[in-house]
Amino acid sequence: ATIAVISEELARFSQPSAETILRDQLAQAVIQQMDADFVNPANAGTANVKPASITNGVTAIVSGGGSESDIRADVSALYAPFIAANLAPTNGVWIMSSTNALGLSMIVNALGQPAFPNVNMNGGTFFGMPVVVSEAVGNIVILANAQDILLADDGQVTIDASREASLQMDTTPDNPTSATTVMVSLWQRNLIGIRAERYVNWIKARPASVQYLSGVSWNGVAGE
């Protein structure tokens, strides 16, 4: 969830409507944060706030480089933990940045032919499995068995507005509030508070169902 505040004056006289623009921006911010929390290995989760990422607790496999042979070796290394756990990624999905997907599409073999012709910067397929592109993953590439990711999702961002609430005008508000917490009355200050909120939760059914590469730079040259 996220909250932003505008003045009654701005909401009343702005063209185009500042309220509509802010509403859309808040919804995008919630979705962007959710995407990052879903894949960020450093996200260990916060009780009653957000779940841990699907990559948290998974040992990263360091990418060997960006050449065609390096990429094939990277893919083999990703498959190894699935094989060791007797888990076939029959519903596997690749999650990577559009930069790495574009890099794959530009790699050619010794005959000058595309080495991975079914991949493009918008997705496609890679080794027979669909590619989901997201800039939230940065320089990692994830292979996840989709059927083992259990998801509960409200399916939409809910937008609410209030003129009567009292808010902490702080990006890191006190939680819980204390005697020193400064609250601002929206009604008293002629302000409107707009809140964007989405209910979503996820968990891996099996620990081995997600593996990922780190330090990936699939662009035809040695990885960083």
Solvent accessible surface area in square Angstrom, and as a share of the most:
residue,aa,sasa,rsa
1,A,91,0.71
2,T,43,0.25
3,I,88,0.45
4,A,26,0.20
5,V,43,0.25
6,I,20,0.10
7,S,41,0.26
8,E,34,0.15
9,E,123,0.55
10,L,83,0.41
11,A,20,0.15
12,R,168,0.61
13,F,141,0.59
14,S,23,0.15
15,Q,166,0.74
16,P,99,0.62
17,S,43,0.28
18,A,18,0.14
19,E,56,0.25
20,T,57,0.33
21,I,85,0.43
22,L,35,0.18
23,R,99,0.36
24,D,58,0.30
25,Q,98,0.44
26,L,15,0.07
27,A,23,0.18
28,Q,106,0.47
29,A,48,0.37
30,V,14,0.08
31,I,70,0.36
32,Q,130,0.58
33,Q,101,0.45
34,M,37,0.17
35,D,57,0.30
36,A,34,0.26
37,D,16,0.08
38,F,48,0.20
39,V,5,0.03
40,N,65,0.33
41,P,41,0.26
42,A,86,0.67
43,N,11,0.06
44,A,74,0.58
45,G,30,0.29
46,T,67,0.39
47,A,88,0.68
48,N,163,0.84
49,V,114,0.66
50,K,72,0.31
51,P,25,0.16
52,A,38,0.29
53,S,5,0.03
54,I,2,0.01
55,T,0,0.00
56,N,45,0.23
57,G,80,0.77
58,V,21,0.12
59,T,115,0.67
60,A,37,0.28
61,I,38,0.19
62,V,115,0.66
63,S,14,0.09
64,G,60,0.57
65,G,2,0.02
66,G,0,0.00
67,S,41,0.26
68,E,43,0.19
69,S,79,0.51
70,D,40,0.21
71,I,0,0.00
72,R,103,0.37
73,A,61,0.47
74,D,5,0.03
75,V,5,0.03
76,S,72,0.47
77,A,37,0.29
78,L,0,0.00
79,Y,56,0.21
80,A,52,0.40
81,P,38,0.24
82,F,1,0.00
83,I,132,0.67
84,A,92,0.72
85,A,50,0.39
86,N,143,0.73
87,L,13,0.06
88,A,64,0.49
89,P,21,0.13
90,T,106,0.62
91,N,72,0.37
92,G,3,0.02
93,V,29,0.17
94,W,0,0.00
95,I,16,0.08
96,M,0,0.00
97,S,5,0.03
98,S,26,0.17
99,T,96,0.56
100,N,8,0.04
101,A,0,0.00
102,L,70,0.35
103,G,8,0.07
104,L,0,0.00
105,S,35,0.23
106,M,136,0.61
107,I,12,0.06
108,V,83,0.48
109,N,46,0.23
110,A,112,0.87
111,L,144,0.72
112,G,50,0.48
113,Q,96,0.43
114,P,74,0.47
115,A,13,0.10
116,F,13,0.05
117,P,94,0.59
118,N,96,0.49
119,V,6,0.03
120,N,69,0.36
121,M,94,0.42
122,N,125,0.64
123,G,1,0.01
124,G,38,0.36
125,T,53,0.31
126,F,2,0.01
127,F,85,0.35
128,G,72,0.69
129,M,19,0.09
130,P,69,0.43
131,V,11,0.06
132,V,76,0.43
133,V,45,0.26
134,S,31,0.20
135,E,109,0.49
136,A,40,0.31
137,V,8,0.05
138,G,40,0.38
139,N,85,0.44
140,I,16,0.08
141,V,0,0.00
142,I,0,0.00
143,L,0,0.00
144,A,5,0.04
145,N,0,0.00
146,A,47,0.36
147,Q,102,0.45
148,D,9,0.05
149,I,29,0.15
150,L,94,0.47
151,L,108,0.54
152,A,66,0.51
153,D,59,0.30
154,D,73,0.38
155,G,52,0.50
156,Q,113,0.50
157,V,30,0.17
158,T,54,0.31
159,I,57,0.29
160,D,60,0.31
161,A,60,0.46
162,S,40,0.26
163,R,101,0.37
164,E,130,0.58
165,A,39,0.30
166,S,59,0.38
167,L,31,0.15
168,Q,38,0.17
169,M,97,0.43
170,D,83,0.43
171,T,137,0.80
172,T,109,0.64
173,P,71,0.45
174,D,64,0.33
175,N,143,0.73
176,P,117,0.74
177,T,80,0.46
178,S,66,0.43
179,A,112,0.87
180,T,118,0.68
181,T,21,0.12
182,V,116,0.66
183,M,92,0.41
184,V,19,0.11
185,S,33,0.21
186,L,1,0.00
187,W,183,0.64
188,Q,131,0.58
189,R,148,0.54
190,N,102,0.52
191,L,33,0.16
192,I,0,0.00
193,G,7,0.07
194,I,3,0.01
195,R,95,0.35
196,A,0,0.00
197,E,41,0.18
198,R,50,0.18
199,Y,148,0.56
200,V,37,0.21
201,N,83,0.43
202,W,14,0.05
203,I,114,0.58
204,K,48,0.20
205,A,52,0.41
206,R,110,0.40
207,P,112,0.70
208,A,24,0.19
209,S,0,0.00
210,V,0,0.00
211,Q,16,0.07
212,Y,16,0.06
213,L,0,0.00
214,S,28,0.18
215,G,22,0.22
216,V,7,0.04
217,S,20,0.13
218,W,1,0.00
219,N,82,0.42
220,G,39,0.37
221,V,91,0.52
222,A,85,0.66
223,G,26,0.25
224,E,186,0.84
